[in-house]
Amino acid sequence: LKLQFLYLIGLNYPPHPSAPTKMFRQTASKAAPKVGISGMAMYVPPFKVELEEWCGWTGNKWNKVENVVGSSFRVPGVHENAYTMAANAVLRLILEHDIDHDEIGFFGLGTESSTDNSAGAIIVKGMVDAALDKLGKKPLKRNVEVPEFKHACLGGVYALKNACRYASVAGGRKAIIVASDIAEYERGSSGEPTQGAGAVAMLVDQDPQILEVKHALSGSSASYRGPDFRKPVSRHFSDKWAQNTERRSDFPVFSGPYSTTVYTDTTIHSIEDMLQNLGLGANGSGSYFDGLNSIFLHRPYKMMPIQAMSTVYVRGLVRSKDWVKREKLEKLCAAAGIDVADLLKEVEVDTQETCPFKELQVSGNPPVLHKLTGKVAKELRSDEMFLEVLKNKMSLGNDRTCHFGNLYSASLPAWMAAGMEDAARGEVELAGKDMVAIGYGSGDASEAIP
C-alpha cells in the first residue's frame, strides 16, 4: 500500500526487491481518478445592510462605494455564529442532494471565525446530526475525519484541496467541506462597508457532477507579511481596541493599502506557479487566460479581484510575443507615462525573493510592489480589451456576489456557487469548459486551482 501511494503522488521510488512486481506495474499504469465538486449549498443570514443606505448614514459617496465595494452585506443574528451558519449550509447540502450518509468519510471546516481553540468541525457535525435527528433521519457516520482548516480567507480552499486528496484515494467514499465566516469591522474604519457573513458547503467526490478540481496542478505561494491583517488574542485585553463598540466583536487589526499590495503580489505568484505546473511557464499567462471560460477569485470587495487580474494581464502582455498585444502594451505604457523598458525590468524582478515585511520593519512604511505594473494596470482597467475580459470571463455570479459582502473563507466558494447558479438559470453551457479558482488568505498565502 505504501508503494502504491508513493507512486501515485509522483515519488517515483523503485519497488522494493521483495515487492510483488505485477502489483506495482498495475498501480503504475492506473490513472488518477477525476475528483471535484458534485454539490454546493449556501447559507447567508436574513439580516442585510444596503450600502446605498449606509452611504446616507455615513456621508460616503454611493457611486464610489458601489463600484469599489458592492451593493450590500449580510450581518449575523445574535443567535448565529460560524458554526451555526456552517451547519445550516451542510444540512441544505445533505437534503437537497440526497446524500447517502454512509458514503461520507471526511467532514472539513474552513474558517477564521472559530470561537473554540480546541474543537472545530466536530461542533458543526454535532449540530448537523442533531438537526437530522429532529427530521427523523439518521446522523452522519462516526467513522469520519473532522479537521478544521485555518489560514485567514484561504481556509475554505485548503479544505477543498484536502477533500480532493481524500476523495482521490478513499475508495469511493466522499467528503463534505464547509467554509463559514463572519467579517466584521469597527464603525468608522475603512473596512466598515466590507463586512459580511455566510457559509458555503460542498460535496467532493470522484467523477464530479459540477466541477472537476485539478488539485495536483494547482499553484501555491506563501510568504510571511507581518501586520497586513491579524486577529491576535491579545487585542481583546487592550483598552484602546474597538472603543466604538459596546459588544464583544472579532474586529481585525489591519493595514488596508499594505493588504492590497500583498494580495496582488501573492496572487500573481500562485498563478505563475500553476502555469509552471500546467507546463506553460510564466510566459504562458496570456494564452492560458485567453482560453478560459471563467475566472473566480477571492473577493473581500468588488474591485480587489479586478485590480489583481489587471496586474496579471499586464504581466502577460509584457511576456507575450504577439505583436498585437505588444502594441497594446506600448499604448498603455504611453498613457500611464511609463517607459516600456522600465516596466520590463520590473516584471523580471522576482518578488518571491524580496521580503516586504523586512522592508516594513526597517522603514516603518508599507512597501509598494509592482509599482509600474500597477500604473499600467490602472490604464488597462478602462481599456476595451480588459472590459471584455470582465464581461466574458468574470461576470458569472458577479451581481449575486455583490449582495453577500465579504465572507472571508467562504468568499471564493460563494462566487463559484453564484456562478454555477447563474449558468444554470441562464442556460449557459459550461460542460468541458476550463475555469480557474484563485484563493487568497492574509498573512499571506494564495492558491490557484485549474
N, C-alpha and C positions, 0 to 999 in steps of 0.2 A: 504493500500500500504506500509506503514511503517513497519507493522508487517511482510509482505511478504519479504521485503528487508532485515530486520534484521535476519530473519530465513535463508535466502539464503546465507548470508555471514558467517553463523556459530554462530551468537549470539543467543543462544537458550533461549530467553526470553519466558516465558509462555504467552499465549494470554491474552489480557485484558478481564476482565469479560464481557464487552459489545461487544467484537469482535465476528463476525459470526464464530462459531466453525467449520462448514462444510468447509468454505472457507479456514480456517487456515490449516485444515488437508490436503486439496488438495494441498496447497502450499508446505507443508512439504514433501509430497511424490513425488513432481516433481523433477526430476533430473536436475542438472545444464546443460545447453547446451554446446556442444563442440564448442570452438572458436579457431581461429588461422588465418593463412595466406593463402589467396586464390590467391594472385598475387604479383609479385615482378618486379620492373623495376629499372634500374640503369643508371646514367649518370656520366661520367668522362670527363674532358676537353681533347681536342685532343693533347695538349702540354705535352710532356713527356721527362724526363731526364733519360737516360740509365745509370745505376750505374757503368757499366764497363767503360764507357767513363768518368764519374765523377771521378773514381779512377785514370784515366790517368791525369786529370786536377789537382787533389789534392795530388797525390802521395800515396793514400791509396792502400792497397792490395786487389785486386779484389776477390780472393778466400775467404778471411775472410768476406768481405762485402756481397758477395753472400750468404754465409752460415748463416750469422747473420741477415742481413737486408732484402735482396730480390734482385730483378732484375732491377726495375725501379720505378719511382714515377711520378705522374701527377702534373701539375702546371696549375693554373687557368689563363685564358687570362685577359687582362686589363679590359675587359668588363664583367667579371664574378665575382660573389661572392656567398656566401652560399645560398642566396635567389634565384638567377637565376639557380644555379645547382639543387636546390630542385624543382623548377618549371619545369625544363626540365624532371627530373625523374618522377614527378607526371603526367605530360602530357603524357609521354610514357606509364605509367601505365594505365591511363584512356583510351587511344586509343588502346593499344594492348589487353586490357582485356574487351573492350567494356562495360565499367562500366556505369550503369544507375545512372545518377546524382541525381535523386530523392531519391535514397537509401542511400546516404551519409549523415551522421549526425554528424560526428566527423572528423576534419581535423587537425592533430597534427604535430608539427615540433620539432625535437630534434637536437640541435646544440650548439656548444660553439663558433661559429664564427659570431654571430649576430652583426650587426652594428647599431642597433636601440634598445635602452634600454626601449622602450615603447611598440612598436608593434612587432609581430613576425610572426606567422603562417598566419595571415591575409594578410601580404605582399605577401607571396607565393601564397595564394589563389587568390589575385588580379591579379598576373602575369598569373596564370593558366586560370582564367576567360577571361583575355584579349586575350590569345592565342586561347582559344576555340572559342571566338567570331570571330577572324580572319579566323578560319577554317570553319566558318558557323555553329558552334554547340552551343548549349545553355550552359550557365555557370552553375557552381555548385549552389545548392540552398543556400538561405540566412540563413535558419534555421539550422545552423551547429555550433558546438563548435570549437574554433580555438586556442587551447592552445599551448604554446611553453614550452619545457622541457630543462632545463639546469643542467647538472652536469658533466662537463668535457666530457669524452668519453662515459658516460653512458646515455646521454640524449636520444639517439635513443631507447635504451632498455626500459627506463622509458616511452617513448611514446608508445612503443609496448604493455607494460603491461597495461597501462591505456586504450589503444584502445581495448584490450581484455576485460577489465572490462566493458567498454561501450557496446561492441557488445553482451556481455552475458546478458544484461538487457534492450537492446534498442528495443526489439520487432521486430527484423528483419532488422533494419537499420544497415548500415555498417560504417566502419571507414577507412580513408586513413591517413597514417602517412608517414613521410619522415625524414630521418636522413641525414644531409648535413653539411659538414665541410671542412675547409682548414687548413692543418697543415703546418706551415712554421717555419723554424728555421734560425738563423743568420749564415752567411757564417763563416766557421771555427769552429763552435760549434760542440759538439759531436752529436747533433741532426740533423745536416745538411742532412745526407743521409736518414733520416726517415721522409721526408716530403710527402705530398700527397694532393689530392683534389678530391671530388666526392660526390655523393648523391645516396641513395637507398630509393625508395618509396615502400610501401607495402599496400595491401588491406587486411583488417582484418574483418572477419565476422563469423557467425555461420556456422557449417558444412563445415569447411575449405577444400579447394581443394589441398593444398600443404602440410602445416604443422599444426598439432594441437598443440596449445600452452597451456600447463597445468600451467597457471599462478598462480592458487591458491596453487600449491605445490612448487612454486619457493622458493629459499633460498636467504636471504639478509645478507649483512654485511656492516656496516658503522662505521668509526672511524676517528676522525679529526687527520690529519697527519702533519699539518703545511706546510712548504715550499717544498713539493715534486714536485709540478707543479702548477704554478699560472699564471694568466693574470691580475694583478692589473692595474686599470686605471691609477694609479699614475706613472707607468713606462713610459708613453708617455711624461711625463714632466721632465724626468731625462736626463741630458746631457750625462750620462755615458751609457745609454741604446741604444742598436742597433747602435753602432758607425760605423759599417761596411756596412751600407745600406744607399741608397740615397732616398728611397721612404718610404711612410707610410707602416707599417707592423704590424703583430699581433704576433711577436715573444714572446714566453712564458719565464717566469723565472722558471728554473727547476734544480733539482739535479738528475742526471742520476742514480747513484747507489742506492740512497735512494728511488727513484721511483720504481726501480726494486724490492727492498726488500718489500715495502708495497703492490705492485701489487700482488706478490706471497702470502703474508700473508692474504690479504683481499679476494683474490680469494679462498684460502683454506677454509676460514670460511663461505663464501656464499655457497660453495659446501657442506660443512658439515651441514649447516642449511637446505639445500634442502634435504639431506639424512635423516635428522630427520623428515622433513615433509612427506617424502615418506615412513616413518615407518621403515627405515633401520638402523638408528643410524650412528654415525661416523665410527663404525667398519664395516659398510656395503659398504664402498667405493670400495673395491676390487671387490666384486661380482657385484656391480652396473655397474662399468665401463667395466667389462668383458662382460656384456650383451648388451652394447651399440653398435649401428652400426656406429655412427659418433659423433665426439666431435668438437664443434666450440667455439672459444674463441676470445675475443678482442685481436687484434694483431697490436700494433704500429710498430712492425717489426717482421720478421720471427721467430726469436729464442725465443722471450719472452713467447708466449704460450707454447712452448716446455719445457722451464725451469719450468714454473708453473705446468704443468701436470706431469713432472718427480717428482717434490716435492710431489704432491698429491699422486702419485703412491707409493712413498717411505712410506708415512704415512699409505697407505693401506696395504703395506707389513708388517709394524710394527704391525698393529692391526689384521692381518689375523691369523686364526687358522689352515690354510692349511700348512702341513709340507713341501710341495714343495716350497711354497712361503717363508716360514721361512728360509729354506735352502738357497734360493736365496738371502734373506736379509743378512744372515751371510756372504756370499761370497762378496757381495757388500760392506759391512762394513769392511771386511778384506782388500779389495782393496783400500778403502778410508782411511784406518788406523784409523777407528773409533770403539770404543767398543760398542757392541750391547746394553749393559745395559745403557750406557750414552745416546744413541740415544732414547731408550725407555723413559727415563726420560724427554728428551727434547720434545718429541711428546706429552706427557701427560700434559705439561705446557700449559695452555690455554692463548694464546697471546691476546685473546679478553680482558683479564683482565689487560694486560700491556698497557703502554702508550708510544709508541716510540717517540712521539712528546715531551713529558715531558723529556725523556732521552736526546733528542736532545737539548732541551733548557738548560739542566744542564751541559752537557759535551761539547756541541758545535760540536759533531760528530754524523753523522747518525748512529743509532743502526743497528746491524745485527741480524735479526730474523731468526730462523730455521737454525742456522749455521751448526750444524752437519748434519741435514737433507739435507741441500744444498750440502754438500760434497758427501754424498751418492748418491744424485740425479744426480750429475755430472757423477759418475761412471755408473749409470743406463742409462744415455742417450746414451752410446755406447754399451749397452748390447743388445743382440739379441732379448730378450723379449720385451723391450721397442721400439726397432726399428720396431717390428711387430705391436705394438700399433700405431705408427706413420703411418705406411703403410696402416693398415686396418681401422683405426678409425679417422685419422686426415689428410687424403690425398685428400678427395673430395674437389675440388675447390682450393687446395693449390697452384698449379702452376699459376693459373689465378690471385690469390690474390697477388702473389709476384710482379705483374706488376702494382698494384694500388698505392702502397705506404701506408702511414699512413692516414687513413680517419677519425680519431677521432671517433665521434659518429656513423659514417657510417661504421666503420671498421668491426665490428662483422656482421652487416647485409650484408655487401659486401661479406664476406667469405661464409655466408649461401647461398646467391644468387648464387655465383660461384659454390658452392657445388651442388645446385639443377640443375644448367646448366650442370655441368659435368655428373651428374647422368642421365639427360635426353638424352644427346648426346651419352653417353656410354651405354645406356640401362641398367643402374644399377637399380635393383629392390629395392625400398625403402618403398613400401606400408607396413604399420604396423610395421615398424622398429623404435626402440627407439633411440632418439638422445638427446643431451643436448647443450644448448647455454649458454655461460658464459661471461657476460659483466663486464666491469670494468671502473671506472672513477676516476681520481686522486682526492685527497683531503681527504679521498677517500671512495669509496663505490663499491660494486660488487653485481651482481645478477646472480644466477644460475637457469636456467629455463628448466625443462624437457619437 
